[in-house]
Amino acid sequence: MAGKLSRRQLLFLMGAASMGGLTYLLADDIEEAVSEKKTEAIENGLVPLIYSPHYNFTAFGIEKLHPFDSTKYAKIHKELTKSGLRSDSDFLRPNSITGEQLRLVHSERYLKSLTDSFELAKIFEVAPTMFVPAILLDWRILKPMRIAAGGTLLTMRKALKHGLAINVGGGYHHACENSGGGFCAYSDIPIASKVLQNEGLVKTVMIVDTDAHQGNGFATEAKKSGSGLFMLDFYDETIYPHPKVEEDWSVPFPRNTSGTVYLSTLEETLPVAIDKVKPDLIVCNAGSDVLESDPLSTFMLASTDMNKRDLFVVECARGKNVPVAMVLAGGYGRESGIAHAHSIKAILNKFDDKT
Ligand SMILES: [Zn+2]
């Protein structure tokens, strides 16, 4: 996740804010996160899908100043229901991650910094947000992220129980104990891992990060002694973040890497890594910014390549009898949502009735 702001966009937002648009923001409230609920779909052996309408966020047009499509989760949900593979009631609705759970990874100092609009503007990479009261940013952007982080926890929990589960959101891999960035405020996979480790459900969680950017936040958490995390990261070495951080297993790709090279490298590396690490759970951070159409990476993958990537990760994990959870991470092109939907459909077609 990453992006830049033009002078024109900056002027637009400042003008709009001066017209009292922030009042409109207050009127467009979102409901409290709904509680988790059991569904017949899972009882019938279908792959658990975790989603809340609250993952999507709108904040007075501010969100349009970043290339991230803040409502793509709804588009994926719509595509999946349109396909007939799921009805709306089949999706599990997560609770928000709690403050206590956030503190398992994040420092008090960092969490306090999230009440400062200037600090949030840096994380969101949208400079005008520094002029918006932090309480509004919390309500419109951080709260949806906390619900999606709760979705990551629920997804990992369901993967342990059913072998496979998918969160239609989450994947904030640039966030760690003391910092956020690249539109990532909460280090969701390390947080959820700590929760499950504390419950004695897992010892070693392997993160397979296939987002185009290096997952510097997750990697930083994984490198800590006794973290119980192992980071295997496939990324474009020419893009954000700079500099790169040290990782357990980095697979950097050069500029303009093709789908063929990407997939062959993944297919050579992942089985070896799983055999070496022997994780209790794999979590795939499956960004769609590897697509050729994505404005923020130089990868040249077609949508079909990305679908093969996601299916391969799941097949490889399940073939080795390791539970696997998938979260969606970044993706900034027009194809992002539909590519994710196609990946999920391919996984459901193969694994429904086998969980
Ligand atoms: Zn990314």
Boltz pocket constraint, residues with backbone or C-beta under 6 A from the ligand:
constraints:
  - pocket:
      binder: B
      contacts: [[A, 1], [A, 2], [A, 211], [A, 212], [A, 213], [A, 287], [A, 289], [A, 329], [A, 330], [A, 331]]
      max_distance: 6.0
